Amino acid sequence: MFVTFNSEAGSSVTMFGDAAIELLKMMGHSGTVPSAVLADDVPAALARLQQALAAAEPAGKASQGKQSDDADAPPPIKLGQRAFPLIQLLTAAAQKHCDVMWEKGRRLV
């Protein structure tokens, strides 16, 4: 499943469903798809997301020292990296006082 975030404040953001739901929960939302955050609640949701990601970051740094079984495997993409486009969208929505909605997205091919 993919989840697409939309707002009048910027371009839509599509991401894998598991990452999107985890980020929604970090924002203080239930993780329900589809749903929305109203414009008045966007700044608080953004702040909760940023705090949760900052708190999760030290745990990610500790695991970097472990060697992978597959030396040729690329490093995993951290949740904070996956969250970056959503943070940009939430920031723009907070500045322009717009709602942010999300729904099941279509597979991008």
C-alpha positions as CSV (number, residue, x, y, z in Angstrom):
1,M,0.0,0.0,0.0
2,F,1.1,3.6,-0.7
3,V,-0.2,6.7,1.1
4,T,-0.5,10.0,-0.6
5,F,-0.4,13.3,1.4
6,N,-2.1,16.3,-0.2
7,S,-2.4,20.0,0.8
8,E,-3.1,23.2,-1.1
9,A,0.2,24.4,0.4
10,G,2.4,22.2,-1.8
11,S,2.9,19.2,-4.0
12,S,1.6,15.8,-3.0
13,V,3.9,13.3,-1.2
14,T,3.5,9.6,-1.8
15,M,5.3,7.1,0.4
16,F,5.1,3.4,1.5
17,G,2.2,2.7,3.7
18,D,4.1,1.3,6.6
19,A,6.4,4.3,6.9
20,A,3.4,6.7,6.4
21,I,1.4,5.1,9.2
22,E,4.4,5.2,11.5
23,L,4.8,8.9,10.8
24,L,1.1,9.6,11.3
25,K,1.3,7.9,14.7
26,M,4.3,10.1,15.5
27,M,2.2,13.1,14.6
28,G,-0.3,12.0,17.2
29,H,-2.8,10.6,14.8
30,S,-4.4,7.2,14.9
31,G,-2.8,6.1,11.6
32,T,-6.2,5.8,9.8
33,V,-6.1,6.1,6.0
34,P,-7.8,8.2,4.6
35,S,-8.0,11.1,7.1
36,A,-6.7,14.6,7.6
37,V,-5.2,17.2,9.9
38,L,-7.1,20.5,10.0
39,A,-5.1,23.7,9.4
40,D,-5.3,24.8,13.1
41,D,-3.8,21.4,14.2
42,V,-1.0,21.2,11.6
43,P,1.7,23.1,13.7
44,A,1.2,20.8,16.7
45,A,1.3,17.7,14.5
46,L,4.5,18.9,12.9
47,A,6.1,19.6,16.3
48,R,5.1,16.1,17.6
49,L,6.6,14.5,14.5
50,Q,9.8,16.4,14.7
51,Q,10.2,15.6,18.4
52,A,9.5,11.9,17.9
53,L,12.0,11.7,15.0
54,A,14.6,13.5,17.1
55,A,14.0,11.1,20.0
56,A,14.3,8.1,17.6
57,E,17.6,9.3,16.0
58,P,20.0,8.3,18.8
59,A,18.8,4.7,18.6
60,G,19.5,4.8,14.9
61,K,23.1,6.0,15.5
62,A,23.8,3.2,17.9
63,S,22.9,0.6,15.3
64,Q,25.2,2.0,12.7
65,G,28.2,0.4,14.2
66,K,26.9,-3.1,13.5
67,Q,28.2,-4.9,10.4
68,S,25.8,-6.1,7.9
69,D,25.7,-9.7,6.7
70,D,25.8,-8.5,3.2
71,A,28.7,-6.0,2.7
72,D,27.3,-5.0,-0.8
73,A,23.9,-4.1,0.6
74,P,23.1,-0.4,0.6
75,P,22.6,1.2,4.0
76,P,18.9,1.2,5.2
77,I,16.9,4.4,4.6
78,K,16.1,6.0,8.0
79,L,12.6,7.0,8.9
80,G,13.8,10.6,9.3
81,Q,15.0,10.6,5.7
82,R,11.6,9.2,4.5
83,A,9.9,11.9,6.6
84,F,11.7,14.8,5.0
85,P,9.1,15.5,2.2
86,L,6.2,15.2,4.6
87,I,7.9,17.6,7.0
88,Q,8.3,20.1,4.1
89,L,4.6,19.7,3.2
90,L,3.5,20.2,6.9
91,T,5.7,23.2,7.3
92,A,4.3,24.8,4.1
93,A,0.7,23.9,5.3
94,A,1.4,25.5,8.7
95,Q,2.8,28.7,7.1
96,K,-0.2,29.0,4.7
97,H,-2.8,27.7,7.2
98,C,-4.0,24.8,5.1
99,D,-5.3,21.4,5.9
100,V,-3.3,18.2,5.1
101,M,-5.2,15.2,3.9
102,W,-4.0,11.7,3.1
103,E,-5.5,8.7,1.2
104,K,-4.4,5.4,-0.2
105,G,-2.2,6.2,-3.1
106,R,-1.7,4.5,-6.4
107,R,1.4,2.5,-7.2
108,L,3.9,4.7,-9.1
109,V,5.2,3.0,-12.2
